[in-house]
Amino acid sequence: MSREIVAGVDGSPESLAAADWAAREALHRGLPLRLAHAWRWEPIDLPLIQDRATQERAAQTLLHEAEAAVADRYPGLVIASEVLPDTPVAALLGIEERAEMLVIGSRGQGRLMGFLLGSYGQQIIAGATRPVVAVRTRDGEQIEPPTGHVLVGQLGTPEDSAGSLGFAFATAAARGVGVHAVRAWSLPPLYAYSPASMRLADEAGGLVPYEEKALREALAPWREQYPDVPVTEHVELGSAGQVLLSASGAAQLLVVGRRAKRGAIGPRIGSVAHAALHLAPCPVAVIPQG
């Protein structure tokens, strides 16, 4: 099945900015764009005039106006649009199987607005099995540097970060830019020291060379697959969230991995993805791993 870039639109400036970002990414990758709007008729038990046909027409009009605006800016792009009869979270997760990625705004409209990302956005990211890109806006205007590299965080083993690295390299190749790969590390606690772990570090020449070697090994297959993508590497002592955010000023996209965790109050997306989504100055792609 041919994949598409799917953007959720709800009429807000943030969602329209997400649609615009998705349109440009679709052109970069040579893929079609699908704009999706969730609307479901839910009559309420109040003495109000409730006109289902009028509300349905309003949903269709909202979607058609978004499609027309994108088509006007990107005349060569193949665009489809669809009203999905469900809640925003269920609607987007319900069509993600055919999506190369889902694209959402960092804020949405409705009663369940969260802090910066929004409740719907966090649930979509936590539940998605495909990459989700959150497009940041300020005063309704999209924030994205016109130039810059794709920044990606590498954590753990090569297998742990394969999804994030693969997405970062594919995006950079499509855009004709480089990848800046960052690996954060911290001193192991005293109880974690062992002859075996110290022998590995000693063989590498110390803790820093050990971390640099781990980053090189994780990047090796992606350098081979994308030989035309320039790569820079950076290893730094500190928390992953802090190190990535400190490097994000010159990036046009930040790519992070996440392992969804469900807590007592709902889905969680992990501390690194949470920090990136709420504080990074550029769009953030969250890649499900594991």
Secondary structure, 3 states (H helix, E strand, C coil): CCCEEEEECCCCHHHHHHHHHHHHHHHHHCCCEEEEEECCCCCCCCCCCCCHHHHHHHHHHHHHHHHHHHHHHCCCCCEEEEEECCCHHHHHHHCHHHEEEEEEECCCCCCCCCCCCCHHHHHHHHHCCCCEEEECEECCEECCCCCCEEEEECCCCCCCCHHHHHHHHHHHHHHCCCEEEEEEECCCCHHHCCHHHHHHHHHHCCHHHHHHHHHHHHHHHHHHHCCCCCEEEEEEECCHHHHHHHCHHHEEEEEEEECCEEECCEEECCHHHHHHHHHCCCCEEEEECC
